[in-house]
Amino acid sequence: MEEFFTDLHVHYERRGFQGYGDFSVVGDYFAEGGGQAITAALHITFDKPTLEIYIRHFLSEERKVADEVPILLEEAISELESFIRTKPEILMWSKSLNEVLEIYQGGCKTSLAYIKKLSIAHHFELMHKVATNK
């Protein structure tokens, strides 16, 4: 699923700011733990020629009961890999997505938290790319 994410970076760049729109700060409430996952959801941002930033969601298959996280991750990353095949230029500047694909091709031995960390790092890379490519 692909959705519009932001174009605020364009408006703020006109005022002399760069990189605005990296909504990686999520507030001051944090809770450790949680239950066993029934779905893995990955989120990747990407730009379009219109200068807008879009977000794409990659989900594991729908389940009614919890499953092992590595299985869920493999399914979600497989969807991400299919998306990247349609936009291979992303791999020229996103070290984070290159690492996600290396993990996937190596058998997906990681945690959901680490993949989410790489998704956030990718977003920072995207904002840097957008701010520096004129």
C-alpha positions in Angstrom: 0.0 0.0 0.0 1.4 3.4 -1.0 0.3 6.7 0.5 1.3 10.4 0.4 3.6 11.2 3.4 4.7 14.8 3.1 5.8 17.7 1.0 6.7 20.0 3.8 10.4 19.8 3.1 9.7 21.8 -0.2 7.9 24.6 1.7 10.5 24.8 4.4 13.4 24.7 1.9 12.0 27.9 0.4 12.5 29.4 3.8 16.1 28.2 4.1 15.7 25.0 6.0 16.8 21.5 4.8 15.6 18.1 5.7 12.3 19.2 7.3 9.8 16.4 7.2 11.7 13.6 8.9 9.0 12.7 11.3 11.2 10.3 13.3 10.5 11.7 16.7 7.5 10.0 18.2 6.8 11.6 21.5 7.8 11.0 25.1 5.8 7.8 25.9 7.7 4.6 25.6 6.7 1.1 26.8 8.9 -1.9 26.6 7.5 -5.3 25.8 4.2 -6.2 24.1 2.7 -9.4 22.9 3.7 -11.9 20.3 3.3 -10.5 16.8 0.6 -11.6 14.4 1.8 -9.3 11.6 5.1 -7.7 10.7 4.7 -4.2 9.2 7.6 -2.4 7.6 7.4 1.2 6.4 9.7 2.7 3.8 9.6 6.3 2.5 10.6 7.3 -1.0 10.4 10.4 -3.2 8.7 11.0 -6.5 9.6 13.4 -9.3 6.9 15.7 -8.0 9.2 16.3 -4.9 6.6 14.6 -2.7 7.5 11.9 -0.2 5.5 8.8 -0.2 5.4 5.9 2.3 4.9 2.3 1.4 3.8 -0.4 3.8 5.0 -4.0 3.6 3.0 -6.5 5.6 3.4 -10.2 6.3 0.6 -12.5 5.4 -2.6 -12.0 7.5 -3.0 -14.3 10.5 -5.5 -14.9 13.2 -2.9 -16.1 15.8 0.7 -15.2 16.6 3.6 -16.6 14.7 7.3 -16.6 14.9 8.8 -13.2 14.2 11.5 -14.5 11.7 8.7 -16.0 9.6 6.7 -12.7 9.6 9.8 -10.7 8.8 10.7 -12.9 5.9 7.3 -12.3 4.4 7.4 -8.5 4.9 10.9 -8.2 3.6 10.1 -10.3 0.6 7.4 -7.7 -0.3 10.0 -4.9 0.2 12.5 -6.7 -2.1 9.8 -6.9 -4.8 9.2 -3.2 -4.5 12.9 -2.4 -4.6 13.2 -4.4 -7.9 10.9 -1.8 -9.4 13.1 1.1 -8.1 16.7 -0.2 -8.0 18.1 3.3 -8.0 17.2 3.4 -4.3 20.1 1.0 -3.6 22.6 3.5 -5.0 22.1 5.9 -2.0 20.3 3.9 0.8 22.9 1.9 2.8 20.1 1.0 5.1 17.9 -0.8 2.5 21.1 -2.5 1.1 21.5 -3.9 4.6 17.9 -5.0 4.8 18.3 -6.9 1.6 21.6 -8.5 2.8 19.8 -9.7 5.9 16.9 -11.1 3.8 19.3 -12.8 1.3 21.2 -14.3 4.3 18.2 -16.0 5.8 16.6 -13.1 7.7 18.4 -13.7 11.0 17.5 -10.5 12.8 14.8 -8.8 14.9 11.8 -6.7 13.9 13.3 -3.8 16.0 16.5 -3.9 14.0 14.7 -3.8 10.7 12.6 -0.8 12.0 15.8 0.9 13.0 17.1 0.5 9.4 13.8 1.8 8.1 14.3 5.0 10.2 17.9 5.3 9.0 16.7 4.9 5.4 14.3 7.8 6.0 17.2 10.0 7.2 19.1 9.0 4.1 16.1 9.9 1.9 15.8 13.4 3.6 19.5 14.0 3.0 19.2 12.9 -0.6 16.2 15.2 -1.2 17.9 18.1 0.5 21.2 17.8 -1.4 19.9 16.8 -4.9 19.0 20.0 -6.7 
